[in-house]
Amino acid sequence: MQGVWALSGGIASGKSTVAAHIEARGGIVIDADHIAREVVEPGTDGLREIVETFGDNILTAQGELNREALGARIFEDDEARNTLNQILHPKILLRSIERIQEAHATNRRPIFYDAALLVENQSYKNFQGLIIVAADPDIQRERLMQRNNLTAHEAQQRIDAQLPIEEKVRVADYVLWNNSTVENLKEQVDKLLETLRNIENNKEASP
C-alpha cells in the first residue's frame, strides 16, 4: 500500500505512545486493535463466530466479548490462537481497507497502519515500509507487569506469544528504541516524521 507505513512492535514497547504522538503531530494512525474491537461488538458476525467456536463463557453478563477470558484461552493454546486469527483477520482486513481509503481522501500525511502482528503474518510487506517500536525484553516484561498487574510468568507468556523483538527489528526500515524516557521516544518520532514527509515531498516533486 503505497503512501501507508506499517507501524508495529513488541507488546509493552510503547507503540501506543508513538501512535498518539504521531497524531498530535498531524499524522494519521489507523489502529488495527480498535478495528478488531469494532468487528466483535455485540450483534456482529465476528462475535457470533467467536461464541460458536469458543462457547458463551467468553461473554460478559452484558453480552460483550470478555477479552480477559478469551485471552486466557488463546495465550496458552497455539491452535486456539490460530483459530481466532482465522475468524478475525479477514474482517479486520476489510474494515482496514475502508479506513485506509478514507485516510487517503484527506490531506494529512503520513499515514500509518498500527498492528501488533504485521511481521508475524508477513503483511508488513504490503506497505511502503515498516517502523518498529522496540524495547529490551526485560523492560517489556516490567512494563507489562505494572500495566496489566501480571506476574512475571504471565507477562513472559504474552511476550513469548509474539515473534522475538530482534526478528522484528531485523526486517524494519526504521526502529524507534524505547529503553529510555518518553521524551526521548517522542524526539525519535519527530525525526521520523520529518524523514517520512521528506520522502513524500520528494515523490510528489518527481516528474
C-alpha positions as CSV (number, residue, x, y, z in Angstrom):
1,M,0.0,0.0,0.0
2,Q,1.9,3.0,-1.3
3,G,1.6,6.0,1.0
4,V,0.9,3.9,4.1
5,W,3.6,2.9,6.6
6,A,3.3,-0.2,8.7
7,L,3.8,0.5,12.5
8,S,4.4,-2.4,14.8
9,G,6.5,-3.5,17.8
10,G,6.6,-5.8,20.8
11,I,4.0,-5.8,23.5
12,A,4.5,-3.0,26.1
13,S,7.1,-1.4,23.8
14,G,5.5,2.0,23.7
15,K,3.7,1.7,20.4
16,S,0.6,3.5,21.8
17,T,2.7,6.4,22.9
18,V,4.2,6.6,19.4
19,A,0.8,6.5,17.7
20,A,-0.6,9.2,20.0
21,H,2.4,11.5,19.3
22,I,2.1,10.9,15.5
23,E,-1.5,12.0,15.6
24,A,-0.6,15.0,17.8
25,R,1.9,16.0,15.0
26,G,-0.7,15.8,12.3
27,G,-0.2,12.2,11.0
28,I,-2.9,9.6,10.7
29,V,-2.8,6.3,12.5
30,I,-5.2,3.5,11.6
31,D,-5.3,1.3,14.7
32,A,-5.9,-2.4,13.9
33,D,-6.7,-3.1,17.6
34,H,-9.6,-0.5,17.5
35,I,-10.8,-2.1,14.3
36,A,-10.6,-5.5,16.0
37,R,-12.9,-4.3,18.7
38,E,-15.3,-3.0,16.2
39,V,-15.7,-6.3,14.4
40,V,-16.6,-8.1,17.7
41,E,-19.1,-5.7,19.0
42,P,-22.5,-7.2,20.1
43,G,-24.6,-8.1,17.0
44,T,-21.6,-8.6,14.7
45,D,-20.8,-11.7,12.7
46,G,-17.3,-11.6,14.3
47,L,-18.7,-12.1,17.9
48,R,-21.2,-14.7,16.7
49,E,-18.4,-16.8,15.2
50,I,-16.2,-16.5,18.2
51,V,-19.1,-17.6,20.5
52,E,-19.8,-20.6,18.2
53,T,-16.2,-21.6,18.3
54,F,-15.2,-20.9,22.0
55,G,-18.5,-21.0,23.8
56,D,-20.6,-18.4,25.5
57,N,-18.4,-18.4,28.6
58,I,-16.2,-15.8,26.8
59,L,-19.1,-13.3,27.1
60,T,-19.7,-10.8,29.8
61,A,-23.1,-10.6,31.6
62,Q,-23.9,-7.8,29.2
63,G,-23.3,-10.0,26.1
64,E,-20.0,-8.3,25.2
65,L,-16.7,-10.1,24.5
66,N,-14.8,-10.9,27.7
67,R,-11.3,-10.2,26.4
68,E,-9.6,-11.5,29.6
69,A,-11.4,-14.8,29.4
70,L,-10.7,-15.2,25.7
71,G,-7.1,-14.1,26.2
72,A,-6.5,-16.7,28.9
73,R,-7.6,-19.3,26.3
74,I,-5.5,-18.2,23.4
75,F,-2.3,-17.4,25.1
76,E,-1.9,-20.9,26.4
77,D,-3.1,-22.7,23.2
78,D,-1.5,-22.0,19.8
79,E,-4.3,-23.8,17.9
80,A,-6.9,-21.7,19.6
81,R,-5.0,-18.5,18.8
82,N,-4.7,-19.5,15.2
83,T,-8.4,-20.3,15.0
84,L,-9.3,-16.9,16.5
85,N,-7.0,-15.2,13.9
86,Q,-8.7,-17.1,11.1
87,I,-12.0,-15.7,12.3
88,L,-10.9,-12.1,12.8
89,H,-8.2,-11.3,10.2
90,P,-10.5,-11.3,7.1
91,K,-12.9,-9.0,8.9
92,I,-10.2,-6.7,10.2
93,L,-8.6,-6.5,6.8
94,L,-11.9,-5.5,5.1
95,R,-12.5,-2.7,7.6
96,S,-8.9,-1.6,7.5
97,I,-9.0,-1.1,3.7
98,E,-12.1,1.1,4.2
99,R,-10.2,3.2,6.8
100,I,-7.1,3.5,4.6
101,Q,-9.3,4.7,1.7
102,E,-10.8,7.3,4.0
103,A,-7.3,8.4,5.1
104,H,-6.1,8.8,1.6
105,A,-9.0,11.2,0.9
106,T,-7.6,13.6,3.5
107,N,-4.6,15.9,3.1
108,R,-2.9,14.6,6.3
109,R,0.3,12.8,5.9
110,P,2.0,10.5,6.7
111,I,-0.5,7.6,7.1
112,F,0.3,4.6,9.4
113,Y,-1.3,1.3,9.9
114,D,-0.7,0.2,13.5
115,A,-0.9,-3.5,14.3
116,A,0.8,-6.0,16.5
117,L,1.3,-8.9,14.2
118,L,2.4,-7.3,10.9
119,V,5.8,-9.1,11.0
120,E,4.4,-12.4,12.2
121,N,1.9,-12.6,9.3
122,Q,4.3,-11.0,6.8
123,S,1.7,-8.4,5.9
124,Y,4.2,-5.6,6.5
125,K,5.5,-6.3,3.0
126,N,2.3,-4.8,1.6
127,F,3.1,-1.4,2.9
128,Q,5.5,1.3,1.9
129,G,7.8,0.5,4.7
130,L,8.0,-0.9,8.3
131,I,8.5,1.1,11.5
132,I,9.2,-1.0,14.7
133,V,8.9,0.3,18.2
134,A,11.3,-1.7,20.3
135,A,12.4,-2.2,23.9
136,D,14.6,-4.7,25.6
137,P,12.7,-7.8,26.7
138,D,13.4,-7.2,30.4
139,I,11.9,-3.7,30.1
140,Q,8.9,-5.1,28.2
141,R,8.3,-7.6,31.0
142,E,8.5,-5.0,33.8
143,R,6.2,-2.6,31.9
144,L,3.7,-5.3,31.2
145,M,3.6,-6.5,34.8
146,Q,3.0,-2.9,36.0
147,R,0.5,-2.0,33.3
148,N,-1.7,-5.2,33.4
149,N,-1.0,-6.3,37.0
150,L,0.5,-9.6,35.9
151,T,3.0,-11.9,37.4
152,A,6.4,-12.2,35.8
153,H,5.4,-15.6,34.3
154,E,2.1,-14.2,32.9
155,A,3.9,-11.3,31.4
156,Q,6.6,-13.5,29.8
157,Q,3.9,-15.7,28.3
158,R,2.5,-12.7,26.5
159,I,5.9,-11.7,25.3
160,D,6.7,-15.2,24.1
161,A,3.4,-15.4,22.1
162,Q,4.9,-12.8,19.8
163,L,7.9,-13.0,17.5
164,P,11.2,-12.0,19.3
165,I,11.8,-8.3,19.0
166,E,15.2,-8.8,17.4
167,E,13.5,-10.5,14.5
168,K,11.1,-7.6,14.0
169,V,14.0,-5.1,14.2
170,R,15.9,-7.1,11.5
171,V,13.2,-6.5,8.9
172,A,12.4,-2.9,9.9
173,D,13.1,0.2,7.7
174,Y,13.1,2.3,10.8
175,V,13.4,1.4,14.5
176,L,12.3,3.6,17.5
177,W,14.0,2.3,20.6
178,N,12.0,2.9,23.8
179,N,14.5,1.9,26.5
180,S,14.7,5.5,27.9
181,T,12.3,8.3,28.6
182,V,9.0,9.2,26.9
183,E,10.6,12.5,25.9
184,N,13.4,10.6,24.1
185,L,10.9,8.4,22.3
186,K,8.9,11.5,21.1
187,E,12.1,13.1,19.8
188,Q,12.7,10.0,17.7
189,V,9.1,10.1,16.4
190,D,9.6,13.8,15.4
191,K,12.7,13.0,13.4
192,L,11.0,10.0,11.8
193,L,8.0,12.2,10.7
194,E,10.4,14.7,9.2
195,T,12.1,11.9,7.3
196,L,8.9,10.4,6.0
197,R,7.4,13.8,5.0
198,N,10.6,14.5,3.0
199,I,10.2,11.2,1.2
200,E,6.5,12.1,0.4
201,N,7.5,15.5,-0.8
202,N,10.3,14.2,-3.0
203,K,7.9,11.7,-4.5
204,E,5.4,14.5,-5.4
205,A,8.2,16.6,-6.8
206,S,9.5,13.8,-9.1
207,P,8.5,14.1,-12.8
